[in-house]
Amino acid sequence: MSSEARLYTFSTETKDKLRKFRLGTSRAKDPQAVIYQINKNTLEISQADDDVYSNMEELGDGLPDHAPRFVLMSYPLTLSSGRLSVPYVMIYYLPVTCNNEVRMLYAGAKELMRNTAEVGKIIEIDSAEDLEDIEEKLKGEA
């Protein structure tokens, strides 16, 4: 077991939610996103709220200004070939204004979150405005 897996924890409920979200969004017609956070005291990674965001502006409003978050997202898009693709990605939101302690906390959990959520790709952003360009980022990497 890696040191990250011993340091950070996921409740059984959180693991179930992660799995349900991944499986339930693979055929989504609209973007689907959920926000995850780390409890600084217990180092438990859990969903920040019960919301599932389908609008990028609302998702941006749900992100704090001075704290990192992990955002899991399924984003249906049509590729230039005309093929429909639904990439399942993790957005690593790391605002430039957050302090080094929280920055290190999230950096240490990034790969564990990626593996536990079973996402294929991590996209790093440092402001909620970057969500406006998410479709271009996904199409460019598809």
N, C-alpha and C positions, 0 to 999 in steps of 0.2 A: 504494500500500500504506500502511495506517495505521501510525502509530508503534508501536501495540500489537503489530501483526503482526510488526514487525521486532524488538521487544524480547522477546516471549514466543515460544516455539516448541512445536510438536507434532511428535513423530516420526511417520513414515509408519505405524508399527504402532499408535500411539495414534489417529491419524485413522481407521484401519481399524476399530479397536475401537469408536470412537464411532459410526461408521456402522452396524456390525453390531448394536450395542446398540439404537440407535434403530429400525432395521428389525425386529429380532427381538422387540422388546417391544410392538409396536403391537397385537398380538392377545393379549397376556398375560391370563391369568385371575387372577393374583395381582400385587401390587405388585412392581416390580423396580427396584432402585436400585444405583448404583455411585458410589464416592467418588473424586474427582479432587483432586490437590494440585499445588502449584508448587514445584519445586526452587529454593531460594533462591540457589544458586550458579550454576546454568546457566539459570535462568528457563524451564525446560522444564515444560510442563503434562502430567501423566501420571496414570494410574490409581493410586490409593494402594495398593491391594491387588487380588488376583484375585477377591475375593468379589463376588457379586451378592446383595444383600440383598432378602428378600421380607417380612421382619418389621421393623416400625418400631422396636421396642425394640432389636433387634440392630444396626440401622443407627445408632441413637443411641449404642450402646456403641462403635461403630466410629469415631465422631467424637472428635477430641482436645478436651480442655478449654480449651486456650489457643491454638489455631491455627485459622484459617479453612479452609474446604474448599468445593469445588463438588460438589454431589450431583446426578446426573442420575437422573430417576425417571419411570417409567411407572406410573400408578396407576389401575387399572380401577375405575370406580364407576358406580352406577346413579343417574341424575338423577331429580329429582322427577317428570319426565314419563314415567319408566319406561325411557327410552332409555339404553343402555350407552355410556359414554364412557371413553376411555383417554387422558387428558391426558398429554403428555410435557413435563415441566417441569424447570427447574434450580432447586435449592435453594441459595441463597447463604448458607452457614453462617458467621456472623461473631460469635464469642463476645465478650462485652464485655471479657473479661480479656486479649485478645490485644494485643500492642504495636503502636504506630503504624506501624512499618516493615513488618510483615507485613500489617497492615490496608491500607496503601497498595499493596502488592504485589498483593493479591487484587482490590482495587478497580480497579486499572489493567487487570486481565485479564478482568474480569467480562463485558464486552460481546463481547470476542474469543471467550471460552469459549461464550457464548450462541450466537454466530453459527456457530462451528465445530461445535458439537454440534447445531445446528439446532433448538433448543428454542423453543417459542412464548412461554413465560412464565417469569419469575424470581420465586421466592418467597424473601424474606429472613427468616431466623430467627437468633436469637442464643443459643439453648440447645437441646440435644438434646431436652429435654422438649417443645419446640414441635412436634416430629414427631407427637406424639399428636393434635394438632389438624389435621393435614395434610389429612385427608379433608374436614373442614368448610371449610377454606380453598379447596380445589379445587372443592367443590360450590358455594360462594358465588361463585366466579368463572367457573363453567362457563356 
